Amino acid sequence: MEKTYVTAGPLPQQQETHFGAPPPNYGQQTANTTYFVTGSVPPVVQPTTATTTRTIFVTTAPAGPPPPPPPTQNVNVIINNNSQSQKRQRQMVGTASTLFLYGGMDMAQGLGWSYYSGFEITPEYNYSWFIGVIIGAVVASLCVQFLPKTVFYVLGNIMELIDAIIFVSAPYEYEPILAARWLGGVGIGLITVPFLIHSSEAASPNNRGLVSGSEQLGLSLGMAIQVIYNSQWEYEYLNMASNRVHGIFGIIFSAIALGSLSMSVESPTFYITRNQESKGRECQRILLGGPLCSDVLLDSTYGEAKLYVVEGESESIGHQLGASVMPFLKMLLFRSIVAFSFSTPLTCALLWSSYEYLGYNHGWTLFVYGLLRFVGTALGVGFSDWPGRKFTSLLGLTCMAALMLGIAGIYGEPSHQTSWYFMTQVSHLCMAFQIFAGFYVATSSVYLGEAFPMKTKPYLIALIVCIEQIIHIIVLVSFLDVFVIEFRYFVAVGIIMVVALIAFAVLMPETRGMTLREAGKRFRRVHDVAAY
């Protein structure tokens, strides 16, 4: 027999066993008694028969009133307003695009689109702007880690504004115009390097392609404006030098850019490196939509920015230089192709073929040529975040290589240059080339901002930008006569594009939606075949 009791008191430290004579007719019996008592421990029952009794006590928690319900708490959670964040990203795109608008016009002017200037165009006139960009990029790379980005934007825009004012004031004077082009180039160089760093750090991972791509978007729109107005200009009827019109556009764009800089927000990374936590968090909050940003989103985004800085600061400059070798080689080839996307040989090929095709009514082909460059870049910027940078760039480069080799094939036979049929094809190929060139160049800006570690980023970006300008200069001095078509140029560039296409398919990473730390690690791989 076994009895069980429940007790609410402490566990009795006792166990009793009694032995006695067995009861008649039953033999020996063993009774196990266990107590579970909710009150005090019951007394142990003394058996009167020969019984072995084992007493087990199991305790429970003391009985008491049930715990009170938790107090009602009113928690106000501010959800991030995605529309506000997107609005801030669009403002960044608009501001950045206006910074580069006039630079695109100056660039196109040096690549064959400077008719009705009122003086003879010299090689120095064409390449002076590109040398200015090199100077500005070098200066910016040495100072960008010590000064806010807005300082470079304001200084660069002021130099562009001076450039534009000179064009308006002395449109027929060669020396002042040449000096203006130098100033404009330095201004763009001062803006380009800080912007590529700034946009990569300030934009969200899902919008970095849009924000960084606004560099090429602004340049492409400026080039389109220069091509369109310069090709349609009629000096005899309007009695105004095209240089003066160029300067008027420059004054308008520079003034708009200076005004839009009031909405510019420094990247949190700049303040984190200076241990200014409050300013860094405030910049991050503004970039995420201002007061409507939730604290959870702010903490996670700002925490990622801090991790980026901590990781960058923890590595020595030598270690980061070693880690930058592979990204540098990739981006050197990638950005060099950008210089071939809009060049003097392409300009003269379009002009000559359009004239043979349509005679003096060829103006619409030039209009479409400039417009398609802007449209292609706008589409490429939109596609950089979806379906991604690698897919967009490979698509653009594939078509560019095919079209370039197609032009080379036509110019391989000298008699084709006077054939209406073949010149019609060249004109169409040149126009189609620009839309796919826009696809490609749009991704180069975001890749440049993502490729390098924090300490080496300013210097390597500036070096690649300088090499891009050097390629422009080499092409300019190699083709002094704008109406001389060189078959060798189109063949060489077409082959370079095919080789680059194969290399990029194997080497370039897909970085859409990644943080800067993740994208940098992907760039350091030797190969990365994922295309989506």
C-alpha positions in Angstrom: 0.0 0.0 0.0 1.3 3.4 -1.0 -0.1 6.7 0.2 0.9 10.1 -1.3 0.4 13.6 0.3 1.2 17.1 -1.0 2.5 19.6 1.4 3.1 23.4 0.9 5.7 23.5 3.6 9.3 22.6 3.6 10.3 19.1 2.6 10.5 16.9 5.7 13.9 15.4 6.0 12.6 12.0 7.2 11.7 8.6 5.9 10.2 6.0 8.2 10.1 2.3 8.0 8.3 0.1 10.6 8.6 -3.6 11.0 6.1 -5.8 12.9 4.5 -9.1 12.7 2.6 -9.8 9.6 -1.2 -9.7 9.8 -3.0 -13.0 9.6 -3.8 -14.7 6.3 -2.1 -11.9 4.3 1.6 -12.5 4.8 4.0 -9.6 4.9 2.8 -6.3 3.4 4.7 -3.2 2.5 2.9 0.1 2.6 4.5 3.1 0.9 3.0 6.4 2.1 3.7 9.6 0.2 2.4 13.0 1.4 1.4 15.9 -0.8 0.0 18.3 1.7 -1.0 21.9 1.0 -0.9 22.9 4.6 1.2 21.7 7.4 2.9 18.3 7.2 0.4 15.7 8.4 1.5 13.5 11.3 3.0 10.2 10.4 0.5 7.4 10.8 1.9 4.6 13.0 0.8 1.3 11.5 -0.5 -1.4 13.9 0.3 -4.3 11.8 3.6 -5.7 10.6 4.1 -3.3 7.8 7.1 -1.6 6.1 6.1 2.0 5.6 8.0 4.4 3.4 7.0 8.0 3.6 7.9 10.4 0.7 7.2 14.1 0.9 6.9 16.2 -2.3 6.6 20.0 -1.8 5.1 22.6 -4.0 5.5 26.3 -4.0 3.7 28.2 -1.3 0.2 29.0 -2.1 -0.5 32.7 -2.6 -2.5 35.2 -4.5 -2.0 35.1 -8.3 0.5 37.7 -9.7 -1.0 40.9 -10.8 -1.4 41.4 -14.6 1.4 43.5 -16.2 0.6 47.2 -16.4 -0.7 48.4 -19.7 2.0 50.3 -21.6 1.4 52.6 -24.5 4.4 52.3 -26.9 4.5 54.9 -29.7 6.5 53.4 -32.6 7.4 55.7 -35.4 7.5 53.8 -38.7 9.9 55.0 -41.3 8.0 56.7 -44.1 9.5 55.1 -47.2 8.2 57.9 -49.4 10.2 60.4 -47.4 13.3 58.4 -47.8 12.8 58.0 -51.5 12.1 61.8 -51.7 15.5 62.5 -50.1 17.2 60.1 -52.5 15.6 61.9 -55.5 16.8 65.2 -54.1 20.3 63.8 -54.0 20.0 62.7 -57.6 18.7 66.1 -58.7 21.5 68.0 -56.9 24.2 65.7 -58.3 22.9 65.9 -61.8 23.0 69.7 -61.8 26.6 69.6 -60.6 27.7 67.8 -63.7 25.4 69.4 -66.4 27.8 72.2 -67.5 30.7 69.8 -67.3 29.0 67.6 -69.8 28.6 70.5 -72.2 32.3 71.4 -71.8 33.3 67.8 -72.4 31.3 67.5 -75.6 32.7 70.9 -76.8 36.2 69.3 -76.7 35.1 66.2 -78.5 34.1 67.8 -81.8 30.9 69.7 -80.9 32.2 73.3 -81.0 31.1 74.7 -84.3 30.4 78.4 -84.9 32.9 79.4 -82.3 34.2 82.4 -84.2 37.9 81.3 -84.1 40.0 78.4 -85.1 39.7 75.3 -82.9 43.1 74.0 -81.8 44.1 70.7 -80.2 45.0 72.6 -77.0 41.5 74.0 -77.0 40.0 70.5 -77.1 42.2 68.8 -74.5 42.6 71.7 -72.1 39.4 70.8 -70.2 40.6 67.2 -69.7 43.9 68.4 -68.2 41.9 70.6 -65.9 39.9 67.6 -64.7 43.1 65.8 -63.9 44.4 68.8 -61.8 41.1 69.1 -59.9 40.9 65.3 -59.2 44.4 65.3 -57.8 43.8 68.2 -55.5 40.4 66.8 -54.3 41.9 63.4 -53.5 44.5 65.0 -51.2 42.0 67.1 -49.3 38.7 65.2 -49.4 39.3 63.3 -46.1 39.8 66.6 -44.2 37.1 68.8 -45.6 33.3 68.4 -45.9 32.2 67.5 -49.4 30.1 70.7 -49.8 33.3 72.7 -49.8 34.4 71.0 -53.0 31.0 71.3 -54.5 30.8 75.0 -53.9 34.4 75.7 -55.0 33.9 73.6 -58.2 30.7 75.3 -59.1 32.1 78.7 -58.6 34.9 77.8 -61.0 32.3 76.5 -63.5 30.3 79.7 -63.1 33.4 81.8 -63.8 34.0 79.6 -66.9 30.5 80.3 -68.1 30.7 84.1 -67.5 33.9 84.3 -69.6 32.1 82.4 -72.4 29.3 85.0 -72.3 31.6 88.0 -72.0 34.2 87.2 -74.6 32.8 84.6 -77.0 35.1 85.4 -79.9 38.4 85.7 -77.9 40.5 82.5 -78.1 42.7 83.1 -75.0 39.9 83.9 -72.5 37.9 81.0 -73.8 40.9 78.7 -73.4 41.4 79.9 -69.8 37.7 79.3 -69.2 38.0 75.7 -70.3 40.9 75.1 -68.0 38.9 76.5 -65.1 35.8 74.5 -65.9 37.9 71.3 -66.1 39.5 72.0 -62.7 36.0 72.6 -61.2 34.6 69.3 -62.5 37.7 67.5 -61.2 37.1 69.0 -57.7 33.5 67.8 -57.8 33.9 64.3 -59.3 36.1 62.6 -56.7 34.3 63.8 -53.6 30.9 63.1 -55.2 31.8 59.4 -56.0 32.9 58.9 -52.4 29.9 60.9 -50.9 27.3 59.1 -53.0 28.5 55.7 -52.1 28.5 56.4 -48.4 25.3 58.5 -48.1 23.0 56.5 -50.4 21.1 53.4 -49.1 22.1 50.0 -50.5 19.0 49.8 -52.5 19.4 53.2 -54.1 23.2 53.5 -54.5 23.1 52.9 -58.2 20.5 55.7 -58.7 22.4 58.2 -56.6 25.9 57.4 -57.8 24.8 57.1 -61.4 23.6 60.7 -61.4 27.2 61.7 -62.2 27.0 60.1 -65.6 23.3 61.2 -65.9 24.3 64.9 -65.5 27.3 64.6 -67.9 25.1 62.8 -70.5 22.4 65.4 -70.3 25.0 68.2 -70.7 26.5 66.4 -73.7 23.1 66.0 -75.2 22.3 69.7 -74.8 25.7 70.7 -76.4 25.2 68.3 -79.3 21.6 69.3 -80.0 22.0 73.1 -79.8 25.4 73.1 -81.5 24.2 71.0 -84.4 21.1 73.0 -84.9 22.7 76.5 -84.5 22.5 78.9 -87.4 24.8 81.8 -86.8 23.8 83.6 -90.0 20.2 83.9 -88.8 20.6 84.3 -85.0 23.6 86.6 -85.1 25.0 85.1 -81.8 28.1 83.0 -81.3 27.5 79.5 -80.1 30.0 80.1 -77.3 27.8 82.8 -75.8 24.9 80.4 -75.8 27.2 77.8 -74.2 28.0 80.3 -71.5 24.3 81.2 -70.9 23.5 77.6 -70.3 26.5 77.4 -68.0 25.4 80.3 -65.9 21.9 78.9 -65.5 23.1 75.4 -64.6 25.8 76.6 -62.2 23.3 78.9 -60.4 20.8 76.1 -60.0 23.6 73.8 -58.8 24.7 76.3 -56.2 21.2 76.8 -55.0 20.5 73.0 -54.8 23.6 72.6 -52.5 21.5 73.9 -49.6 19.9 70.5 -49.6 23.2 68.6 -49.6 23.7 66.3 -46.6 27.2 65.1 -45.5 27.6 61.4 -45.2 27.6 60.0 -41.6 31.0 58.4 -42.3 32.7 61.8 -42.4 31.6 62.6 -38.8 32.1 59.1 -37.5 35.8 59.2 -38.4 36.0 62.4 -36.3 34.1 60.9 -33.3 31.2 63.3 -33.8 28.4 60.9 -33.0 25.6 63.3 -32.7 26.3 65.0 -36.1 26.7 61.6 -37.7 23.4 60.3 -36.4 21.6 63.5 -37.4 22.9 63.2 -41.0 21.8 59.6 -41.1 18.4 60.6 -39.8 18.0 63.2 -42.5 19.2 60.8 -45.2 16.5 58.3 -44.1 13.7 60.8 -44.3 14.1 63.1 -41.3 11.9 62.9 -38.2 9.7 60.3 -39.7 12.5 57.8 -39.6 12.1 55.0 -37.0 14.7 54.6 -34.3 15.1 50.9 -35.2 16.0 51.8 -38.8 18.2 54.6 -37.8 20.2 52.4 -35.3 20.7 49.6 -37.8 21.8 51.9 -40.6 24.0 54.0 -38.5 25.5 50.9 -36.9 26.4 49.6 -40.3 28.1 52.9 -41.1 30.1 52.7 -37.9 31.1 49.1 -38.7 32.4 50.3 -42.1 34.5 53.0 -40.4 35.8 50.6 -37.7 36.8 48.0 -40.2 38.5 50.6 -42.4 40.3 52.2 -39.5 41.5 48.9 -38.1 43.4 48.0 -41.3 46.7 49.6 -42.1 47.2 51.6 -45.3 49.6 48.9 -46.5 47.0 46.1 -46.0 44.4 48.2 -47.8 46.7 48.9 -50.7 47.3 45.2 -51.1 43.5 44.5 -50.9 43.0 47.3 -53.6 45.1 45.7 -56.3 42.3 43.5 -57.8 39.6 46.1 -57.5 41.9 48.7 -59.1 42.7 46.5 -62.1 39.0 45.7 -62.6 37.9 49.4 -62.4 40.8 50.6 -64.5 39.6 48.6 -67.5 36.0 49.2 -66.7 36.3 53.0 -66.6 38.7 53.2 -69.5 35.9 51.9 -71.8 33.9 55.0 -70.8 36.4 57.2 -72.6 35.7 55.3 -75.9 31.9 55.7 -75.5 32.0 59.4 -76.6 35.0 60.4 -78.7 36.2 62.5 -81.6 36.3 59.6 -84.1 32.7 58.7 -83.3 31.7 62.3 -83.8 33.4 62.6 -87.2 32.0 59.2 -88.2 28.5 60.4 -87.4 28.9 63.8 -89.1 30.4 62.4 -92.3 28.0 59.5 -92.6 25.0 61.8 -91.9 26.1 64.3 -94.4 26.5 61.6 -97.1 23.2 60.1 -96.1 21.0 63.3 -95.9 23.1 66.1 -97.2 22.4 69.4 -95.5 19.2 68.0 -93.9 21.3 65.8 -91.6 20.5 67.8 -88.4 17.9 65.3 -87.1 20.4 62.5 -86.9 22.6 64.6 -84.6 19.6 65.5 -82.5 18.8 61.9 -82.1 22.4 61.0 -81.4 22.6 63.3 -78.4 19.1 62.5 -77.1 19.8 58.7 -77.2 22.9 59.1 -75.1 20.9 60.7 -72.4 18.0 58.2 -72.7 20.4 55.3 -72.5 22.1 56.7 -69.4 18.8 57.4 -67.7 17.7 53.8 -68.4 21.1 52.5 -67.2 20.9 54.4 -63.9 17.4 53.0 -63.3 18.6 49.4 -64.1 21.6 49.7 -61.8 19.6 48.8 -58.7 17.3 46.3 -60.6 18.2 44.0 -62.2 21.7 45.0 -61.2 25.0 46.6 -62.3 26.6 43.6 -63.8 23.7 42.6 -66.0 23.2 46.2 -67.2 26.9 46.8 -68.0 27.3 43.5 -69.8 24.2 44.1 -71.9 25.5 47.6 -72.8 29.0 46.5 -73.5 27.9 43.5 -75.7 26.0 45.8 -78.0 28.7 48.5 -78.0 31.3 45.9 -79.1 29.0 44.6 -81.8 28.2 48.0 -83.1 31.8 49.3 -83.0 33.0 46.3 -85.0 30.1 46.8 -87.4 31.3 50.4 -88.0 34.9 49.1 -88.4 33.8 46.6 -91.0 32.1 49.3 -93.1 35.1 51.6 -93.0 37.5 48.7 -93.8 36.7 49.3 -97.4 37.6 52.9 -98.4 35.0 53.1 -101.2 32.2 52.7 -98.6 32.9 56.2 -97.4 31.2 57.6 -100.5 28.4 55.0 -100.7 25.0 56.3 -99.7 23.9 52.9 -98.5 26.9 52.2 -96.3 27.0 55.7 -94.9 23.3 55.3 -94.0 24.2 52.2 -92.0 27.1 54.0 -90.2 24.8 56.8 -89.2 22.3 54.4 -87.8 25.0 52.4 -86.0 26.4 55.5 -84.4 23.0 56.5 -83.1 22.3 53.0 -81.7 25.7 52.9 -80.1 25.0 55.8 -77.9 21.9 54.3 -76.2 23.9 51.2 -75.2 26.9 53.3 -74.2 24.5 55.0 -71.8 23.6 51.6 -70.3 27.3 50.9 -69.7 28.6 54.2 -68.4 25.7 54.5 -65.8 27.1 51.6 -63.8 30.7 52.8 -63.8 30.0 55.5 -61.1 28.5 53.2 -58.6 31.2 50.5 -59.1 33.9 53.2 -58.5 32.3 54.1 -55.2 32.0 50.5 -54.0 35.3 49.0 -55.1 38.0 50.3 -52.8 38.6 50.3 -49.0 38.0 53.5 -47.1 41.6 54.7 -46.7 42.7 54.2 -50.3 39.4 55.1 -51.9 40.1 58.9 -52.7 43.5 58.3 -54.2 42.5 55.3 -56.4 39.3 56.9 -57.6 41.3 60.0 -58.6 43.9 57.9 -60.3 41.3 56.1 -62.4 39.5 59.4 -63.3 42.9 60.8 -64.4 43.6 57.8 -66.6 40.2 58.2 -68.2 41.1 61.8 -69.1 44.5 60.8 -70.4 42.8 58.3 -72.8 40.6 61.2 -74.1 43.7 63.3 -74.6 45.6 60.5 -76.5 42.6 60.0 -78.8 42.3 63.7 -79.4 46.0 64.2 -80.3 46.0 61.1 -82.5 43.0 62.3 -84.7 43.8 66.0 -85.3 41.6 66.2 -88.4 38.1 65.6 -87.2 36.9 64.5 -90.7 39.6 61.8 -91.1 38.0 58.4 -90.4 40.5 55.9 -89.1 39.6 52.2 -89.7 42.3 51.2 -87.2 40.6 53.1 -84.3 37.3 51.3 -84.7 38.9 47.9 -85.0 41.2 48.4 -82.0 38.4 49.7 -79.8 36.0 47.0 -80.9 38.6 44.3 -80.0 39.2 46.0 -76.6 35.5 45.9 -75.9 35.2 42.2 -76.7 38.2 41.4 -74.4 36.7 43.5 -71.7 33.3 41.9 -72.1 34.8 38.4 -71.5 36.9 39.7 -68.6 34.0 41.5 -66.9 31.7 38.4 -67.2 34.2 36.5 -65.1 35.7 39.2 -62.9 33.1 41.8 -62.0 30.8 41.2 -59.0 27.1 42.0 -58.8 26.7 44.3 -55.8 23.1 45.5 -55.9 21.5 45.8 -52.5 24.8 45.2 -50.7 26.4 47.4 -48.0 29.8 49.0 -48.8 31.6 46.4 -46.6 29.9 43.5 -48.5 30.5 45.1 -51.9 34.2 45.7 -51.1 34.7 42.1 -50.2 33.1 41.0 -53.4 35.5 43.2 -55.4 38.5 41.7 -53.8 37.7 38.3 -55.2 39.6 37.3 -58.3 36.6 36.1 -60.1 32.8 36.4 -59.6 30.7 34.9 -62.3 27.3 35.6 -60.8 25.4 38.0 -63.1 22.3 38.6 -61.2 
